Amino acid sequence: MLSCLVRALYGDLPHEQLVQASFFSLLLCMIVGVYWMMRSLKDSVFATTVGLEYQPTAKMLSLVVVTVMLFFITNWCGCSYDFDQ
């Protein structure tokens, strides 16, 4: 029964790729779970430490900072990895 469920979810994968896919699925679930818990704490901690009057400015600034960081990280990873393998 379990093998039918795994085959339906992942397809017909070799054992090594099945372990890798399971590991990355578990990792993604943990990342989403931690983000979900931290998101509820973020606003209350920010309001306590800085104050709610700075929240719109902080949200706009964080959007700009994350966008710029993603741009640089993507360019850095794209230059250091050969995609033609």
DRENDO-1510 file (C-alpha; in Angstrom, 1 decimal, always signed):
<recs>
REC; n; res; u; v; w
REC; 1; MET; +0.0; +0.0; +0.0 .
REC; 2; LEU; +2.8; +2.4; +0.9 .
REC; 3; SER; +4.7; +1.6; -2.2 .
REC; 4; CYS; +1.6; +2.3; -4.3 .
REC; 5; LEU; +1.3; +5.7; -2.7 .
REC; 6; VAL; +5.0; +6.5; -3.1 .
REC; 7; ARG; +4.8; +5.5; -6.8 .
REC; 8; ALA; +1.7; +7.7; -7.3 .
REC; 9; LEU; +3.3; +10.7; -5.7 .
REC; 10; TYR; +6.9; +10.4; -7.1 .
REC; 11; GLY; +6.5; +8.2; -10.2 .
REC; 12; ASP; +8.9; +5.3; -10.9 .
REC; 13; LEU; +12.2; +6.6; -9.5 .
REC; 14; PRO; +15.3; +4.7; -8.6 .
REC; 15; HIS; +16.0; +4.3; -4.8 .
REC; 16; GLU; +18.6; +7.1; -4.7 .
REC; 17; GLN; +16.4; +9.6; -6.3 .
REC; 18; LEU; +13.5; +8.6; -4.2 .
REC; 19; VAL; +15.5; +9.2; -1.0 .
REC; 20; GLN; +16.7; +12.6; -2.4 .
REC; 21; ALA; +13.1; +13.6; -3.4 .
REC; 22; SER; +11.8; +12.6; +0.1 .
REC; 23; PHE; +14.6; +14.5; +1.8 .
REC; 24; PHE; +13.8; +17.7; -0.1 .
REC; 25; SER; +10.1; +17.3; +0.4 .
REC; 26; LEU; +10.6; +17.0; +4.1 .
REC; 27; LEU; +13.0; +20.0; +4.1 .
REC; 28; LEU; +10.4; +22.1; +2.2 .
REC; 29; CYS; +7.7; +21.1; +4.7 .
REC; 30; MET; +10.0; +22.1; +7.6 .
REC; 31; ILE; +10.9; +25.5; +6.0 .
REC; 32; VAL; +7.2; +26.3; +5.4 .
REC; 33; GLY; +6.3; +25.2; +8.9 .
REC; 34; VAL; +9.0; +27.3; +10.6 .
REC; 35; TYR; +8.0; +30.3; +8.4 .
REC; 36; TRP; +4.4; +29.9; +9.3 .
REC; 37; MET; +5.2; +30.0; +13.0 .
REC; 38; MET; +7.7; +32.8; +12.8 .
REC; 39; ARG; +5.3; +35.0; +10.7 .
REC; 40; SER; +2.8; +35.3; +13.5 .
REC; 41; LEU; +5.6; +36.4; +15.9 .
REC; 42; LYS; +7.2; +38.9; +13.5 .
REC; 43; ASP; +4.6; +41.7; +13.7 .
REC; 44; SER; +4.2; +41.5; +17.5 .
REC; 45; VAL; +8.0; +41.6; +18.1 .
REC; 46; PHE; +8.4; +44.4; +15.6 .
REC; 47; ALA; +5.6; +46.4; +17.2 .
REC; 48; THR; +7.1; +45.9; +20.6 .
REC; 49; THR; +10.7; +46.8; +19.7 .
REC; 50; VAL; +10.3; +49.6; +17.1 .
REC; 51; GLY; +6.7; +50.6; +17.0 .
REC; 52; LEU; +3.9; +50.3; +14.4 .
REC; 53; GLU; +4.5; +53.7; +12.8 .
REC; 54; TYR; +7.7; +52.3; +11.1 .
REC; 55; GLN; +6.0; +49.1; +9.8 .
REC; 56; PRO; +5.1; +50.4; +6.3 .
REC; 57; THR; +8.6; +51.8; +5.8 .
REC; 58; ALA; +10.2; +48.5; +7.0 .
REC; 59; LYS; +8.0; +46.4; +4.7 .
REC; 60; MET; +8.9; +48.5; +1.6 .
REC; 61; LEU; +12.6; +48.5; +2.5 .
REC; 62; SER; +12.6; +44.7; +3.1 .
REC; 63; LEU; +11.0; +44.2; -0.3 .
REC; 64; VAL; +13.8; +46.3; -2.0 .
REC; 65; VAL; +16.6; +44.5; +0.0 .
REC; 66; VAL; +15.3; +41.0; -0.7 .
REC; 67; THR; +14.9; +41.8; -4.4 .
REC; 68; VAL; +18.4; +43.2; -4.7 .
REC; 69; MET; +19.9; +40.2; -2.7 .
REC; 70; LEU; +18.0; +37.7; -4.9 .
REC; 71; PHE; +19.3; +39.4; -8.0 .
REC; 72; PHE; +22.9; +39.2; -6.8 .
REC; 73; ILE; +22.6; +35.7; -5.5 .
REC; 74; THR; +21.0; +34.5; -8.7 .
REC; 75; ASN; +23.7; +36.1; -10.9 .
REC; 76; TRP; +26.4; +34.7; -8.6 .
REC; 77; CYS; +25.0; +31.1; -8.7 .
REC; 78; GLY; +24.4; +31.3; -12.5 .
REC; 79; CYS; +28.0; +32.3; -13.1 .
REC; 80; SER; +29.5; +29.6; -10.9 .
REC; 81; TYR; +27.4; +26.7; -12.1 .
REC; 82; ASP; +27.5; +25.1; -15.5 .
REC; 83; PHE; +23.9; +24.3; -16.6 .
REC; 84; ASP; +25.0; +22.4; -19.7 .
REC; 85; GLN; +26.0; +19.3; -17.8 .
</recs>
